[in-house]
């Protein structure tokens, strides 16, 4: 089986991709609740591959919904974490208003059946999809797919992680994530330039890690940390 795959569009999916189990969601941060969902997909799949379908940009941002969509992870980091949890392939679907207008039947036909050859789908019990969220787990079954709706892990959501990061309680955020909150960017002269829209804690001093090594991190507008110039990952362990 080909492992560690990342597809950036439906056109990237090989025509000979075998029957698989698909799990769908934004998966921002890949927190403990996401890990629970992926484990359910992995268990159901057996010897079949698991494909994680995610979206970029965040659907709520594209649709103008009143939600905090600050990114907890880059798409590449999502893929890395998904692979570490046993996912063979990540499909990143560009989310546009045109894509949002797909009916549930079109989404199942075009994405799940024609492109991915899905034999089963594993999603959160509250999952909705298609135009105006018209489809749900039962819709997947009505359209001919085996579908498993997994109960959510209490207190584990990307929204909750963002709330905790915003107020500086990175220790609590890390408990939901199952690892330290990471901010990636480019370090230059001790200043980390992160992509716009990244979830960054409020101003203060933090115990952290820079590329896995202990570091004192200061947030004062930008993220300040001493280290060599170049691509860098800062993890927030606790507030000082």
N, C-alpha and C positions, 0 to 999 in steps of 0.2 A: 504493500500500500504506500502511495506517495504521501509523505507527511510534511507538515509545516507549510502548507500552501496558503497563499493569500490571493484572492481574486478581487479585482477592483470593479468589475462589471460582469453582467451575465455572459458577455461575449468571451470572457476569460475562462469560463467553465468548460473543461474538455468534453467533447461530444460523447466520449466513452466512459464518462464518470459513472461508477456503479450505483446501484440502489443504495440509499443511505437514510440516516435519521437526521433530521434538521431541527435545530433549536433557533428561535428567533427573538430578537430584542435589541435595544440599543447597547446594553452591556457596558455602559460607561462605568469605569472603575473596576469592573469584574469583581464585585464584592462577594461576601459569603453566600448571599442569596443566589447570585448568579452561579457560583460554584456548585450549589445544591442542584440547580436546574441542569447544569451541564452534566453533573454526575448521574442524574436521572436519564438523560439522553444517552450517556455512555453505557449505562446498564441495559437500557432497552435495545441498543444497537447490536450488542454482542460482537460478532466479527465484522459487522458492517461499519463503514466510516461514519463519523459524525461531522456535520457541517454547521458552523455557527453563522447565521445571517445577522449582520448588523447594518446600521445606517449612518451615513455621514453626508451633510451636517445632521445635528439632532433634529428630529421631526418637529418638535415643539418650536424650535427657533425658526424653521422654514415657514410654519403655519402661523407664526405670530402669536402663539399662545402665551398667556401670562405666567410663565414658569421660569425658574432659574435653570439655565442649561449650561452653566459654566462647566468646562470639560474637566473630568477627574482623571482622564487618561487620553493619550493620543490613540489614533486608530492602530498604529503599529504596536503600541503597548497592549491594547486590547487583544490583538492577534497573538502576541507573545504569551500573554496570560492564558488565553484560550487554548493554545497549543500545549501549554504546561499542564492543563487539566484534562488532556486527552482528546482534544478536537483535532481532526485531521486537516480540515480546511476552513478558512474564514472567507465568507463572501461579503464584501463591503458594497452595499447598494447606495449609489448617489441618490440622496433624498431631495426631490424637487416637488413643486406643486403638481406637475403633471403626473409624477409617480404616485403622489397622494390621492389622485383622482381615480386610480385603478379600483375596479370593483373587487370584492373578495374573490369572486370566481376567476377574474383575470389574473389576480396575484397568484392564486393556486396553480392555474394553468401555465402561466408564463414563467414564473419563478420556481415554484416547488416541483411541478411535474416535468415540464418540458426541459428546463435547464438543469435542475439538480437531481432529477429522478428520485425524488423523495418517496420513501415507503412509509415513513412515520414522522410525526412532528411532535416535539416536546416544547411546551411553552408554559408560562405562568398561568395560574388558574383564571386570572383577570385579564388575560391577553385579548386585545382586539386588533383588527387589521382591516385594510381596505378603506374605500372612501367613507369618510366620517366615522371610522371605526365600526362599520356595519357588520363585520365578521367577528366570530369568536371561536372558542374551541369546538363547540357543536357544529358551527359552519364548516370547519375543516373536515369533520366526520361526514357531514351531509355531502360534501364534495368528493368523497371517496378515499380520504386518507385516514390512517390510524392516527389518533391524536390523543396525547396525554396532557392534561392540565395539572401542573404541579403547584401545590399550596405554597404560598410565599413564606419565607423565613421571617418571623416576627422581628420588626425593628430594622430589617436590612433592606435598604433602598438607596438608590443613588441620590434621591432627594434628601434623605436623612444625612448622608455623608456630606453633601454640599452645605447643609445647614450647620453641621458641626465644624466644617472647615471655615466657613464664613465667620463664626463666632470665636475661632481660635482654639477650640477644644479638639486638637488633633489627636490626642490620645483616644478619645471616644470615637472619632472618625476611623482611626486605625483598627479599633475593635470591630467595627462593622465591615471594613474592607478585608480584614484578615492579614494586613500588612501595612507598613507606613504609607501615608499619602505621598505620592511622588509628583514632582513638577519637573518637566524636562524642558530644556532650552539650550541656548548657547551662552557660555560664560565668557565674558570679556572684561578684564580689569576688575574682577570681583563682583560684577553685576550680571545676574542671570536674566537673559532676555527670553521670556517664555512666549509662546504663541498667544495672540489676543483671545480673550474668552476663557483662559485657563483658570481653574479654581485655585486661588492663592489665599492662604490665611491672612488675617489682619496684621497690621503693624505690631511688631514685638520681636522678642528674641526666642529662639527655638533650639532645642537639641535636635540635631539632624545627622544625616549621612550625605556625603558628596561622593557619588559613584561608589557607594558601599563603605566609605571610610568615615569615621566620626568627624563631625564638623559643627561649628557654631554658626547658626543661620540667623540673619537679621532681615526682617521685612520692614522696610521703611519706604513704602511706595513700591519700588522694585525689590527683588530678592537679592540680598547681599551675602556672599560667601567667598572665602578665600580658596582659590584653586587655580589650576592652569587653564588658560584660555582654550575654548573649543566646546564641542557638544558635551552637555553635562546633565546629570539627573540628581536632583536634590530631594531627599526624603525627610519628611517632618515626623520626628519621633515623639516629641513632647514639647510643651511650652515651658520656658524657663521663668 
